[in-house]
Amino acid sequence: MIKSNGPVSTEALISEEVSLINQVLLKLSVDQSMIYIVSHSFYFLATTLEAFLGGKQMCLTCRIVNGKFFPVGGIIYKDNYVLLHHCIDLQIPGYLILSPLRHIESYSDLSQNEMLHIGIVTKAVVAVLKRIDGIEKVYLASFGEETTHFHFHIFPRYKWMLNHSAEEIRTDNMLDGAKLLSFCRKQYKVQPTFINKEDILPVIEQVKQVFANPDLLNIFPE
């Protein structure tokens, strides 16, 4: 339990309990999907209570960094500077989120090492996604509206996405990348606990294999 001489936020208390529960479940070799459901349920409870009580919430990315929330498929890659995981609530295989570990809110706040690691990881991820059947292009975007912790969306544009109506994804009869991204983020949004992992996990495993290559990691400075 948290020990403090001052007031402790509701989220901090629940986060501590979630962390302990997750550790116990891992030691008991409980299925990762069950751990994911537990952590997401407590995350929802924590943020709801904290908002109701008017307290300050820890952002979702910081919770993942600190092991208090388990994204679908787990952590794909993490080092001293960056974190890569699958988007928690979109049924689009390979829709990844890349963030610095530090809670910063702007690209201009990145350190040189963070920029280097983000650049190399992004290049490696885009390369492997483009080799997956059906992915024609990979979009990169950063918004920072829903989650202020700076992050990149790595969005694979599948061939089947172009089957949607022109009104939804085109402007002046031309494919509109921003419009397509926005449409897909609405169309394929699901509750995290209802994501179909059978579609997503194979793509995650392919990306993880890239980071098993020691030659890729050896180019990072100490």
N, CA, C and O of each residue as an XYZ file, in Angstrom:
888
protein
N       0.833     -1.203      0.000
C       0.000      0.000      0.000
C       0.867      1.252      0.000
O       2.015      1.220      0.442
N       0.312      2.360     -0.499
C       1.034      3.623     -0.540
C       1.136      4.200      0.864
O       0.155      4.231      1.607
N       2.340      4.660      1.219
C       2.535      5.328      2.496
C       2.897      6.776      2.223
O       3.833      7.056      1.473
N       2.162      7.692      2.827
C       2.400      9.104      2.570
C       1.965      9.916      3.770
O       0.996      9.577      4.449
N       2.692     10.995      4.027
C       2.325     11.892      5.110
C       1.279     12.907      4.670
O       0.653     13.567      5.499
N       1.093     13.025      3.352
C       0.143     13.985      2.818
C      -1.013     13.282      2.147
O      -1.100     12.055      2.187
N      -1.917     14.052      1.521
C      -3.065     13.453      0.837
C      -2.623     12.646     -0.374
O      -1.690     13.031     -1.078
N      -3.287     11.539     -0.612
C      -2.978     10.672     -1.743
C      -4.200     10.610     -2.641
O      -5.319     10.456     -2.150
N      -4.005     10.728     -3.959
C      -5.133     10.739     -4.878
C      -5.810      9.380     -4.919
O      -5.194      8.348     -4.650
N      -7.095      9.403     -5.262
C      -7.843      8.155     -5.414
C      -7.188      7.272     -6.459
O      -7.071      6.061     -6.272
N      -6.758      7.880     -7.569
C      -6.142      7.095     -8.634
C      -4.853      6.448     -8.163
O      -4.565      5.302     -8.509
N      -4.068      7.187     -7.365
C      -2.809      6.632     -6.879
C      -3.059      5.402     -6.016
O      -2.337      4.410     -6.112
N      -4.090      5.472     -5.172
C      -4.425      4.331     -4.325
C      -4.840      3.129     -5.168
O      -4.370      2.013     -4.948
N      -5.728      3.366     -6.138
C      -6.202      2.269     -6.978
C      -5.075      1.751     -7.861
O      -4.976      0.546     -8.091
N      -4.219      2.650     -8.361
C      -3.101      2.232     -9.207
C      -2.180      1.285     -8.459
O      -1.686      0.307     -9.021
N      -1.954      1.586     -7.179
C      -1.101      0.720     -6.372
C      -1.718     -0.666     -6.243
O      -1.022     -1.677     -6.338
N      -3.037     -0.705     -6.024
C      -3.715     -1.989     -5.903
C      -3.672     -2.748     -7.230
O      -3.450     -3.958     -7.246
N      -3.884     -2.037     -8.344
C      -3.842     -2.677     -9.661
C      -2.475     -3.280     -9.914
O      -2.366     -4.405    -10.402
N      -1.423     -2.530     -9.580
C      -0.065     -3.018     -9.790
C       0.176     -4.302     -9.010
O       0.766     -5.248     -9.530
N      -0.279     -4.334     -7.761
C      -0.105     -5.532     -6.936
C      -0.897     -6.710     -7.502
O      -0.401     -7.835     -7.550
N      -2.137     -6.441     -7.932
C      -2.969     -7.502     -8.505
C      -2.330     -8.053     -9.774
O      -2.289     -9.266     -9.978
N      -1.830     -7.156    -10.628
C      -1.191     -7.594    -11.872
C       0.025     -8.463    -11.592
O       0.247     -9.465    -12.273
N       0.818     -8.080    -10.583
C       1.999     -8.870    -10.231
C       1.608    -10.266     -9.766
O       2.251    -11.252    -10.127
N       0.550    -10.342     -8.963
C       0.079    -11.645     -8.485
C      -0.409    -12.500     -9.651
O      -0.091    -13.686     -9.732
N      -1.187    -11.892    -10.560
C      -1.712    -12.633    -11.706
C      -0.587    -13.148    -12.596
O      -0.660    -14.261    -13.117
N       0.459    -12.330    -12.769
C       1.595    -12.760    -13.581
C       2.303    -13.950    -12.938
O       2.676    -14.901    -13.625
N       2.487    -13.895    -11.617
C       3.149    -14.995    -10.911
C       2.326    -16.273    -10.980
O       2.875    -17.375    -10.967
N       1.015    -16.123    -11.054
C       0.133    -17.285    -11.137
C      -0.054    -17.763    -12.573
O      -0.829    -18.683    -12.835
N       0.669    -17.124    -13.506
C       0.594    -17.481    -14.935
C      -0.821    -17.347    -15.484
O      -1.258    -18.146    -16.313
N      -1.531    -16.322    -15.008
C      -2.876    -16.059    -15.513
C      -2.779    -15.544    -16.943
O      -1.849    -14.810    -17.280
N      -3.730    -15.922    -17.779
C      -3.736    -15.516    -19.182
C      -3.642    -13.997    -19.311
O      -4.262    -13.259    -18.546
N      -2.856    -13.540    -20.291
C      -2.643    -12.103    -20.486
C      -3.950    -11.357    -20.738
O      -4.094    -10.203    -20.334
N      -4.905    -12.011    -21.406
C      -6.167    -11.332    -21.686
C      -6.912    -11.001    -20.399
O      -7.564     -9.961    -20.310
N      -6.820    -11.884    -19.395
C      -7.479    -11.617    -18.122
C      -6.786    -10.466    -17.396
O      -7.447     -9.622    -16.791
N      -5.450    -10.430    -17.456
C      -4.713     -9.325    -16.844
C      -5.108     -8.012    -17.508
O      -5.263     -6.988    -16.843
N      -5.268     -8.057    -18.825
C      -5.661     -6.864    -19.583
C      -7.032     -6.367    -19.137
O      -7.230     -5.168    -18.947
N      -7.982     -7.297    -18.971
C      -9.335     -6.926    -18.554
C      -9.315     -6.317    -17.155
O      -9.985     -5.317    -16.899
N      -8.542     -6.925    -16.246
C      -8.466     -6.415    -14.874
C      -7.880     -5.013    -14.849
O      -8.431     -4.119    -14.206
N      -6.755     -4.814    -15.551
C      -6.096     -3.510    -15.512
C      -6.965     -2.438    -16.150
O      -7.017     -1.310    -15.659
N      -7.655     -2.782    -17.250
C      -8.518     -1.791    -17.894
C      -9.703     -1.435    -17.007
O     -10.093     -0.271    -16.925
N     -10.276     -2.434    -16.345
C     -11.422     -2.176    -15.474
C     -11.043     -1.245    -14.332
O     -11.795     -0.331    -13.992
N      -9.873     -1.478    -13.741
C      -9.433     -0.617    -12.652
C      -9.037      0.762    -13.162
O      -9.215      1.760    -12.464
N      -8.501      0.819    -14.381
C      -8.174      2.126    -14.961
C      -9.436      2.955    -15.120
O      -9.454      4.138    -14.781
N     -10.499      2.332    -15.640
C     -11.767      3.038    -15.808
C     -12.297      3.503    -14.458
O     -12.773      4.631    -14.329
N     -12.216      2.634    -13.449
C     -12.690      2.989    -12.115
C     -11.891      4.151    -11.545
O     -12.456      5.083    -10.974
N     -10.566      4.090    -11.706
C      -9.708      5.133    -11.148
C      -9.978      6.485    -11.785
O     -10.124      7.487    -11.086
N     -10.044      6.514    -13.110
C     -10.239      7.789    -13.790
C     -11.628      8.355    -13.533
O     -11.800      9.570    -13.438
N     -12.621      7.472    -13.418
C     -13.982      7.933    -13.137
C     -14.066      8.555    -11.745
O     -14.623      9.641    -11.578
N     -13.514      7.866    -10.749
C     -13.537      8.386     -9.386
C     -12.725      9.668     -9.265
O     -13.132     10.619     -8.597
N     -11.568      9.674     -9.924
C     -10.704     10.849     -9.822
C     -11.368     12.067    -10.454
O     -11.286     13.172     -9.917
N     -12.027     11.863    -11.599
C     -12.733     12.964    -12.251
C     -13.884     13.459    -11.371
O     -14.123     14.661    -11.262
N     -14.592     12.512    -10.747
C     -15.717     12.869     -9.882
C     -15.247     13.678     -8.675
O     -15.925     14.607     -8.235
N     -14.077     13.313     -8.145
C     -13.559     13.985     -6.960
C     -12.733     15.223     -7.296
O     -12.285     15.940     -6.401
N     -12.535     15.469     -8.593
C     -11.817     16.668     -9.005
C     -10.320     16.579     -8.834
O      -9.649     17.608     -8.757
N      -9.778     15.375     -8.772
C      -8.337     15.210     -8.590
C      -7.591     15.172     -9.909
O      -8.195     15.234    -10.979
N      -6.268     15.068     -9.823
C      -5.421     15.024    -11.008
C      -5.166     13.572    -11.399
O      -4.790     12.753    -10.560
N      -5.371     13.260    -12.671
C      -5.203     11.898    -13.148
C      -3.816     11.694    -13.750
O      -3.238     12.613    -14.329
N      -3.290     10.477    -13.606
C      -2.093     10.090    -14.334
C      -2.528      9.712    -15.741
O      -3.494      8.965    -15.898
N      -1.848     10.202    -16.762
C      -2.274      9.930    -18.129
C      -2.105      8.452    -18.459
O      -1.345      7.740    -17.803
N      -2.823      8.000    -19.484
C      -2.809      6.592    -19.860
C      -1.403      6.128    -20.216
O      -0.989      5.044    -19.804
N      -0.663      6.934    -20.977
C       0.686      6.531    -21.374
C       1.585      6.357    -20.160
O       2.352      5.397    -20.091
N       1.502      7.266    -19.209
C       2.316      7.148    -17.994
C       1.927      5.900    -17.207
O       2.779      5.269    -16.583
N       0.647      5.543    -17.235
C       0.213      4.329    -16.552
C       0.824      3.099    -17.213
O       1.236      2.164    -16.527
N       0.883      3.097    -18.546
C       1.493      1.972    -19.259
C       2.988      1.910    -18.950
O       3.531      0.835    -18.697
N       3.646      3.067    -18.973
C       5.082      3.131    -18.677
C       5.372      2.560    -17.293
O       6.365      1.861    -17.097
N       4.499      2.863    -16.339
C       4.710      2.446    -14.950
C       4.112      1.080    -14.623
O       4.061      0.687    -13.458
N       3.660      0.357    -15.646
C       3.151     -0.988    -15.436
C       1.815     -1.058    -14.733
O       1.498     -2.069    -14.106
N       1.025      0.000    -14.827
C      -0.274      0.034    -14.161
C      -1.425     -0.192    -15.134
O      -2.589     -0.230    -14.734
N      -1.096     -0.341    -16.400
C      -2.109     -0.658    -17.410
C      -1.441     -1.510    -18.478
O      -0.334     -1.202    -18.920
N      -2.114     -2.587    -18.896
C      -1.548     -3.513    -19.867
C      -2.276     -3.370    -21.204
O      -3.432     -3.780    -21.310
N      -1.633     -2.799    -22.229
C      -2.282     -2.699    -23.542
C      -2.399     -4.073    -24.183
O      -1.676     -4.998    -23.812
N      -3.295     -4.207    -25.129
C      -3.476     -5.476    -25.821
C      -2.156     -5.906    -26.458
O      -1.503     -5.118    -27.142
N      -1.772     -7.156    -26.228
C      -0.512     -7.652    -26.769
C       0.703     -7.292    -25.948
O       1.817     -7.697    -26.280
N       0.507     -6.529    -24.866
C       1.627     -6.147    -24.018
C       2.498     -5.062    -24.637
O       2.117     -4.433    -25.624
N       3.658     -4.852    -24.052
C       4.609     -3.865    -24.562
C       5.352     -4.479    -25.748
O       5.953     -5.546    -25.623
N       5.312     -3.815    -26.877
C       6.012     -4.311    -28.063
C       7.498     -4.001    -27.968
O       8.339     -4.851    -28.260
N       7.816     -2.774    -27.556
C       9.221     -2.389    -27.388
C       9.307     -1.275    -26.350
O       8.473     -0.371    -26.313
N      10.331     -1.360    -25.512
C      10.572     -0.326    -24.511
C      12.058     -0.279    -24.214
O      12.694     -1.314    -24.018
N      12.613      0.936    -24.183
C      13.991      1.110    -23.741
C      14.024      2.275    -22.760
O      13.006      2.585    -22.141
N      15.153      2.915    -22.610
C      15.258      4.002    -21.634
C      14.609      5.299    -22.102
O      14.529      6.266    -21.345
N      14.145      5.318    -23.359
C      13.635      6.573    -23.910
C      12.230      6.476    -24.498
O      11.461      7.433    -24.411
N      11.884      5.335    -25.095
C      10.617      5.252    -25.823
C       9.832      3.996    -25.473
O      10.364      3.031    -24.924
N       8.552      4.042    -25.810
C       7.628      2.937    -25.558
C       6.763      2.736    -26.794
O       6.251      3.698    -27.367
N       6.601      1.473    -27.205
C       5.771      1.139    -28.365
C       4.734      0.101    -27.950
O       5.073     -0.924    -27.360
N       3.463      0.375    -28.264
C       2.403     -0.583    -27.962
C       1.277     -0.424    -28.975
O       1.228      0.559    -29.714
N       0.376     -1.398    -29.000
C      -0.768     -1.321    -29.904
C      -1.808     -0.377    -29.323
O      -1.954     -0.280    -28.105
N      -2.529      0.317    -30.193
C      -3.620      1.180    -29.746
C      -4.626      0.339    -28.960
O      -4.977     -0.764    -29.379
N      -5.087      0.856    -27.830
C      -5.878      0.034    -26.911
C      -7.329     -0.138    -27.331
O      -7.993     -1.060    -26.856
N      -7.848      0.727    -28.217
C      -9.290      0.678    -28.472
C      -9.670      0.779    -29.944
O     -10.764      1.239    -30.272
N      -8.773      0.352    -30.836
C      -9.094      0.349    -32.263
C      -8.866     -1.040    -32.845
O      -7.805     -1.638    -32.664
N      -9.880     -1.545    -33.549
C      -9.803     -2.871    -34.153
C      -9.144     -2.770    -35.529
O      -9.733     -3.130    -36.548
N      -7.912     -2.271    -35.529
C      -7.122     -2.159    -36.753
C      -5.763     -2.785    -36.466
O      -4.942     -2.164    -35.791
N      -5.501     -3.987    -36.953
C      -4.230     -4.655    -36.663
C      -3.027     -3.826    -37.107
O      -2.925     -3.429    -38.267
N      -2.125     -3.574    -36.170
C      -0.926     -2.813    -36.494
C      -1.038     -1.325    -36.257
O      -0.107     -0.579    -36.560
N      -2.179     -0.869    -35.712
C      -2.301      0.552    -35.358
C      -1.532      0.737    -34.049
O      -2.013      0.357    -32.982
N      -0.350      1.315    -34.136
C       0.564      1.379    -32.999
C       0.716      2.797    -32.463
O       0.483      3.779    -33.168
N       1.110      2.874    -31.203
C       1.362      4.150    -30.539
C       2.810      4.161    -30.054
O       3.240      3.252    -29.343
N       3.555      5.188    -30.441
C       4.960      5.336    -30.043
C       5.113      6.623    -29.242
O       4.755      7.703    -29.710
N       5.651      6.496    -28.026
C       5.745      7.643    -27.122
C       7.114      7.691    -26.456
O       7.767      6.658    -26.305
N       7.554      8.884    -26.058
C       8.696      8.951    -25.146
C       8.236      8.507    -23.764
O       7.060      8.646    -23.429
N       9.152      7.975    -22.958
C       8.774      7.583    -21.600
C       8.423      8.804    -20.757
O       7.491      8.767    -19.953
N       9.170      9.879    -20.945
C       8.905     11.101    -20.177
C       7.558     11.691    -20.567
O       7.148     11.620    -21.725
N       6.882     12.268    -19.594
C       5.628     12.950    -19.900
C       5.955     14.356    -20.401
O       6.152     15.285    -19.618
N       6.008     14.481    -21.715
C       6.161     15.787    -22.352
C       4.979     15.969    -23.292
O       4.308     14.999    -23.643
N       4.722     17.207    -23.701
C       3.499     17.471    -24.454
C       3.743     18.056    -25.838
O       2.792     18.422    -26.529
N       5.003     18.149    -26.252
C       5.284     18.743    -27.553
C       6.529     18.115    -28.166
O       7.450     17.707    -27.459
N       6.540     18.048    -29.482
C       7.712     17.542    -30.202
C       8.943     18.369    -29.849
O      10.054     17.843    -29.791
N       8.744     19.655    -29.615
C       9.873     20.542    -29.319
C      10.511     20.244    -27.966
O      11.608     20.725    -27.681
N       9.831     19.453    -27.125
C      10.367     19.105    -25.808
C      11.230     17.849    -25.831
O      11.844     17.504    -24.822
N      11.286     17.163    -26.971
C      12.064     15.929    -27.061
C      13.555     16.207    -26.932
O      14.060     17.201    -27.455
N      14.255     15.321    -26.230
C      15.711     15.403    -26.170
C      16.286     14.798    -27.448
O      15.560     14.179    -28.226
N      17.573     14.974    -27.662
C      18.204     14.409    -28.854
C      18.120     12.889    -28.850
O      17.859     12.279    -29.886
N      18.341     12.273    -27.689
C      18.255     10.816    -27.608
C      16.837     10.323    -27.871
O      16.646      9.305    -28.536
N      15.848     11.036    -27.356
C      14.458     10.649    -27.609
C      14.131     10.753    -29.092
O      13.465      9.881    -29.650
N      14.599     11.817    -29.725
C      14.363     11.981    -31.159
C      15.024     10.856    -31.951
O      14.440     10.327    -32.897
N      16.244     10.497    -31.557
C      16.967      9.433    -32.250
C      16.232      8.108    -32.120
O      16.040      7.401    -33.110
N      15.824      7.772    -30.912
C      15.147      6.496    -30.682
C      13.790      6.457    -31.379
O      13.419      5.435    -31.957
N      13.056      7.550    -31.330
C      11.761      7.603    -32.018
C      11.955      7.419    -33.519
O      11.196      6.693    -34.163
N      12.961      8.070    -34.071
C      13.209      7.968    -35.508
C      13.565      6.559    -35.943
O      13.039      6.061    -36.938
N      14.461      5.911    -35.201
C      14.907      4.563    -35.570
C      13.788      3.543    -35.378
O      13.584      2.675    -36.226
N      13.065      3.648    -34.265
C      11.961      2.716    -34.016
C      10.867      2.898    -35.066
O      10.318      1.918    -35.569
N      10.552      4.144    -35.394
C       9.523      4.408    -36.405
C       9.908      3.800    -37.748
O       9.085      3.157    -38.400
N      11.146      4.000    -38.159
C      11.595      3.451    -39.443
C      11.482      1.935    -39.461
O      11.029      1.358    -40.450
N      11.890      1.281    -38.372
C      11.834     -0.181    -38.302
C      10.390     -0.677    -38.340
O      10.085     -1.660    -39.016
N       9.502      0.002    -37.614
C       8.098     -0.415    -37.554
C       7.421     -0.231    -38.911
O       6.709     -1.120    -39.377
N       7.640      0.911    -39.535
C       7.021      1.164    -40.842
C       7.483      0.118    -41.855
O       6.689     -0.361    -42.665
N       8.768     -0.235    -41.807
C       9.306     -1.220    -42.752
C       8.618     -2.574    -42.602
O       8.268     -3.206    -43.599
N       8.423     -3.024    -41.359
C       7.796     -4.338    -41.161
C       6.306     -4.294    -41.476
O       5.769     -5.262    -42.015
N       5.626     -3.200    -41.155
C       4.197     -3.102    -41.458
C       3.952     -3.131    -42.966
O       2.982     -3.734    -43.424
N       4.819     -2.488    -43.732
C       4.634     -2.438    -45.187
C       4.830     -3.801    -45.840
O       4.428     -4.006    -46.986
N       5.449     -4.735    -45.117
C       5.625     -6.087    -45.649
C       4.432     -6.991    -45.352
O       4.357     -8.109    -45.862
N       3.505     -6.513    -44.534
C       2.338     -7.317    -44.167
C       1.297     -7.242    -45.277
O       1.000     -6.166    -45.798
N       0.754     -8.387    -45.624
C      -0.201     -8.475    -46.724
C      -1.397     -7.555    -46.499
O      -2.023     -7.587    -45.439
N      -1.705     -6.745    -47.488
C      -2.868     -5.871    -47.434
C      -2.566     -4.444    -47.035
O      -3.376     -3.551    -47.284
N      -1.401     -4.203    -46.411
C      -1.043     -2.839    -46.018
C      -0.336     -2.157    -47.189
O       0.717     -2.610    -47.636
N      -0.917     -1.076    -47.677
C      -0.376     -0.378    -48.839
C       0.478      0.830    -48.464
O       1.385      1.209    -49.204
N       0.190      1.423    -47.327
C       0.920      2.617    -46.897
C       0.790      2.741    -45.390
O      -0.141      2.199    -44.794
N       1.729      3.458    -44.770
C       1.679      3.676    -43.320
C       1.684      5.178    -43.061
O       2.587      5.891    -43.497
N       0.662      5.650    -42.343
C       0.563      7.061    -41.989
C       1.181      7.294    -40.611
O       1.130      6.424    -39.742
N       1.758      8.469    -40.425
C       2.251      8.914    -39.120
C       1.531     10.203    -38.758
O       1.409     11.110    -39.582
N       1.055     10.280    -37.521
C       0.326     11.476    -37.102
C       0.527     11.713    -35.615
O       0.784     10.784    -34.849
N       0.405     12.972    -35.221
C       0.473     13.338    -33.806
C      -0.542     14.443    -33.552
O      -0.565     15.451    -34.258
N      -1.388     14.247    -32.529
C      -2.446     15.213    -32.235
C      -2.325     15.773    -30.819
O      -2.216     16.986    -30.635
N      -2.344     14.895    -29.822
C      -2.223     15.335    -28.437
C      -3.463     15.996    -27.881
O      -3.369     16.843    -26.993
N      -4.633     15.620    -28.392
C      -5.875     16.209    -27.900
C      -6.498     15.358    -26.788
O      -6.761     15.860    -25.696
N      -6.733     14.071    -27.065
C      -7.317     13.202    -26.042
C      -6.301     12.880    -24.949
O      -6.638     12.873    -23.765
N      -5.068     12.615    -25.346
C      -3.982     12.317    -24.410
C      -2.868     13.321    -24.644
O      -2.308     13.381    -25.738
N      -2.540     14.111    -23.629
C      -1.556     15.180    -23.822
C      -0.122     14.664    -23.861
O       0.762     15.345    -24.382
N       0.121     13.476    -23.321
C       1.462     12.878    -23.377
C       1.839     12.725    -24.850
O       1.148     12.031    -25.595
N       2.919     13.358    -25.270
C       3.288     13.365    -26.689
C       3.429     11.938    -27.219
O       4.053     11.090    -26.580
N       2.846     11.683    -28.388
C       2.930     10.355    -28.989
C       2.650     10.437    -30.482
O       2.038     11.386    -30.971
N       3.113      9.416    -31.187
C       2.825      9.270    -32.606
C       1.835      8.134    -32.818
O       1.928      7.082    -32.185
N       0.882      8.364    -33.722
C       0.015      7.301    -34.211
C       0.693      6.701    -35.440
O       1.030      7.421    -36.380
N       0.891      5.400    -35.433
C       1.425      4.697    -36.602
C       0.262      3.902    -37.186
O      -0.114      2.851    -36.667
N      -0.295      4.421    -38.270
C      -1.568      3.939    -38.806
C      -1.355      3.208    -40.132
O      -0.993      3.836    -41.127
N      -1.575      1.884    -40.159
C      -1.423      1.139    -41.416
C      -2.661      1.291    -42.296
O      -3.776      0.995    -41.867
N      -2.461      1.749    -43.515
C      -3.592      1.896    -44.436
C      -3.735      0.615    -45.252
O      -2.944      0.336    -46.153
N      -4.764     -0.154    -44.909
C      -5.026     -1.412    -45.607
C      -5.798     -1.157    -46.903
O      -6.513     -0.164    -47.041
N      -5.630     -2.076    -47.836
C      -6.325     -1.961    -49.119
C      -7.833     -1.955    -48.931
O      -8.538     -1.233    -49.636
N      -8.352     -2.762    -47.973
C      -9.794     -2.855    -47.771
C     -10.403     -1.552    -47.263
O     -11.612     -1.352    -47.376
N      -9.590     -0.672    -46.709
C     -10.114      0.600    -46.218
C     -10.631      1.480    -47.355
O     -11.470      2.355    -47.140
N     -10.126      1.243    -48.558
C     -10.524      2.069    -49.696
C     -11.899      1.688    -50.230
O     -12.412      2.332    -51.144
N     -12.497      0.642    -49.660
C     -13.834      0.229    -50.090
C     -14.936      1.088    -49.490
O     -16.096      0.975    -49.884
N     -14.580      1.947    -48.539
C     -15.590      2.825    -47.955
C     -16.011      3.887    -48.975
O     -15.293      4.159    -49.937
N     -17.164      4.469    -48.751
C     -17.717      5.412    -49.720
C     -16.816      6.631    -49.891
O     -16.078      7.017    -48.984
N     -16.897      7.225    -51.079
C     -16.078      8.393    -51.395
C     -16.354      9.540    -50.429
O     -15.447     10.294    -50.077
N     -17.595      9.667    -50.007
C     -17.961     10.746    -49.088
C     -17.204     10.634    -47.769
O     -16.908     11.642    -47.127
N     -16.893      9.403    -47.371
C     -16.251      9.174    -46.077
C     -14.741      9.341    -46.123
O     -14.138      9.709    -45.115
N     -14.110      9.078    -47.270
C     -12.643      9.041    -47.289
C     -12.000      9.867    -48.407
O     -10.775      9.884    -48.528
N     -12.797     10.546    -49.217
C     -12.226     11.292    -50.339
C     -12.644     12.758    -50.322
O     -13.694     13.121    -49.792
N     -11.791     13.586    -50.916
C     -12.081     15.003    -51.111
C     -11.781     15.339    -52.566
O     -10.673     15.100    -53.046
N     -12.758     15.888    -53.262
C     -12.607     16.190    -54.692
C     -12.155     14.957    -55.468
O     -11.285     15.037    -56.335
N     -12.761     13.816    -55.141
C     -12.501     12.533    -55.809
C     -11.096     11.985    -55.579
O     -10.699     11.013    -56.222
N     -10.350     12.590    -54.679
C      -9.012     12.096    -54.355
C      -9.000     11.562    -52.924
O      -9.645     12.116    -52.034
N      -8.251     10.474    -52.721
C      -8.143      9.915    -51.381
C      -7.571     10.967    -50.439
O      -6.535     11.570    -50.721
N      -8.253     11.180    -49.321
C      -7.854     12.179    -48.329
C      -7.350     11.422    -47.096
O      -8.142     10.863    -46.336
N      -6.024     11.410    -46.905
C      -5.431     10.639    -45.820
C      -5.942     11.044    -44.452
O      -6.238     10.186    -43.620
N      -6.051     12.341    -44.208
C      -6.530     12.819    -42.911
C      -7.981     12.401    -42.686
O      -8.363     12.024    -41.578
N      -8.782     12.473    -43.743
C     -10.194     12.100    -43.655
C     -10.337     10.596    -43.417
O     -11.177     10.161    -42.629
N      -9.507      9.808    -44.108
C      -9.530      8.356    -43.938
C      -9.144      7.975    -42.514
O      -9.794      7.133    -41.894
N      -8.091      8.594    -41.998
C      -7.650      8.309    -40.632
C      -8.746      8.639    -39.629
O      -9.034      7.845    -38.733
N      -9.354      9.806    -39.779
C     -10.411     10.222    -38.861
C     -11.610      9.277    -38.941
O     -12.186      8.907    -37.918
N     -11.981      8.892    -40.158
C     -13.122      7.995    -40.338
C     -12.854      6.636    -39.688
O     -13.709      6.101    -38.982
N     -11.663      6.081    -39.929
C     -11.339      4.757    -39.388
C     -11.252      4.773    -37.870
O     -11.606      3.793    -37.215
N     -10.785      5.879    -37.308
C     -10.704      5.975    -35.850
C     -12.099      5.965    -35.218
O     -12.258      5.534    -34.075
N     -13.092      6.429    -35.944
C     -14.468      6.372    -35.447
C     -15.114      5.021    -35.769
O     -15.794      4.425    -34.933
N     -14.888      4.555    -36.992
C     -15.557      3.352    -37.477
C     -15.114      2.091    -36.735
O     -15.921      1.191    -36.500
N     -13.828      2.026    -36.367
C     -13.284      0.798    -35.794
C     -12.921      0.934    -34.316
O     -12.142      0.146    -33.779
N     -13.492      1.935    -33.679
C     -13.265      2.122    -32.244
C     -14.129      1.133    -31.462
O     -15.319      0.984    -31.741
N     -13.525      0.462    -30.484
C     -14.241     -0.510    -29.657
C     -13.814     -0.334    -28.204
O     -12.802      0.304    -27.914
N     -14.589     -0.901    -27.309
C     -14.160     -0.954    -25.919
C     -12.931     -1.856    -25.832
O     -12.933     -2.941    -26.413
N     -11.890     -1.439    -25.127
C     -10.644     -2.219    -25.097
C     -10.824     -3.691    -24.754
O     -10.128     -4.541    -25.309
N     -11.740     -4.004    -23.855
C     -11.909     -5.401    -23.453
C     -12.605     -6.240    -24.520
O     -12.679     -7.462    -24.391
N     -13.123     -5.594    -25.584
C     -13.820     -6.333    -26.634
C     -13.011     -6.410    -27.932
O     -13.537     -6.840    -28.958
N     -11.754     -6.004    -27.899
C     -10.920     -6.106    -29.094
C     -10.723     -7.573    -29.466
O     -10.475     -8.417    -28.604
N     -10.837     -7.863    -30.758
C     -10.596     -9.219    -31.258
C      -9.086     -9.424    -31.385
O      -8.469     -8.981    -32.354
N      -8.507    -10.096    -30.404
C      -7.055    -10.254    -30.359
C      -6.532    -11.192    -31.441
O      -5.349    -11.144    -31.776
N      -7.397    -12.046    -31.994
C      -6.954    -12.982    -33.026
C      -6.443    -12.247    -34.260
O      -5.547    -12.739    -34.947
N      -7.002    -11.079    -34.545
C      -6.550    -10.289    -35.692
C      -5.289     -9.491    -35.370
O      -4.436     -9.285    -36.233
N      -5.185     -9.051    -34.133
C      -4.148     -8.094    -33.764
C      -2.842     -8.751    -33.328
O      -1.764     -8.283    -33.694
N      -2.928     -9.829    -32.553
C      -1.719    -10.430    -31.989
C      -0.708    -10.909    -33.037
O       0.492    -10.733    -32.823
N      -1.134    -11.509    -34.167
C      -0.140    -11.919    -35.168
C       0.686    -10.748    -35.709
O       1.882    -10.892    -35.958
N       0.046     -9.597    -35.888
C       0.775     -8.415    -36.366
C       1.746     -7.927    -35.296
O       2.883     -7.567    -35.600
N       1.297     -7.915    -34.049
C       2.164     -7.505    -32.946
C       3.399     -8.396    -32.882
O       4.509     -7.904    -32.679
N       3.215     -9.698    -33.052
C       4.349    -10.625    -32.992
C       5.345    -10.356    -34.115
O       6.553    -10.467    -33.907
N       4.857    -10.007    -35.289
C       5.766     -9.693    -36.393
C       6.601     -8.457    -36.082
O       7.788     -8.404    -36.404
N       5.975     -7.467    -35.457
C       6.718     -6.253    -35.099
C       7.724     -6.561    -33.994
O       8.849     -6.062    -34.027
N       7.334     -7.378    -33.018
C       8.245     -7.728    -31.925
C       9.499     -8.426    -32.445
O      10.588     -8.236    -31.903
N       9.349     -9.232    -33.493
C      10.492     -9.955    -34.043
C      11.564     -9.010    -34.567
O      12.751     -9.333    -34.543
N      11.141     -7.840    -35.043
C      12.104     -6.855    -35.543
C      13.048     -6.427    -34.428
O      14.248     -6.263    -34.647
N      12.494     -6.247    -33.222
C      13.299     -5.749    -32.113
C      14.073     -6.857    -31.407
O      14.803     -6.601    -30.450
N      13.910     -8.082    -31.883
C      14.747     -9.176    -31.395
C      16.081     -9.198    -32.126
O      16.984     -9.954    -31.767
N      16.199     -8.359    -33.157
C      17.430     -8.268    -33.948
C      18.444     -7.390    -33.215
O      18.230     -6.182    -33.111
N      19.541     -7.955    -32.704
C      20.514     -7.156    -31.938
C      21.174     -6.063    -32.758
O      21.596     -5.047    -32.204
N      21.272     -6.249    -34.069
C      21.902     -5.230    -34.914
C      21.115     -3.926    -34.888
O      21.696     -2.842    -34.944
N      19.787     -4.033    -34.801
C      18.959     -2.830    -34.743
C      19.215     -2.071    -33.451
O      19.357     -0.849    -33.465
N      19.275     -2.790    -32.331
C      19.405     -2.144    -31.034
C      20.815     -1.628    -30.781
O      20.994     -0.697    -29.997
N      21.811     -2.207    -31.421
C      23.193     -1.798    -31.180
C      23.514     -0.412    -31.721
O      24.541      0.165    -31.366
N      22.652      0.130    -32.573
C      22.948      1.455    -33.119
C      22.529      2.565    -32.162
O      22.862      3.730    -32.379
N      21.796      2.209    -31.102
C      21.416      3.220    -30.128
C      22.611      3.577    -29.255
O      23.356      2.686    -28.846
N      22.812      4.867    -28.957
C      23.899      5.254    -28.053
C      23.567      4.871    -26.625
O      22.398      4.711    -26.274
N      24.583      4.727    -25.809
C      24.364      4.422    -24.389
C      23.789      5.639    -23.686
O      23.531      5.593    -22.484
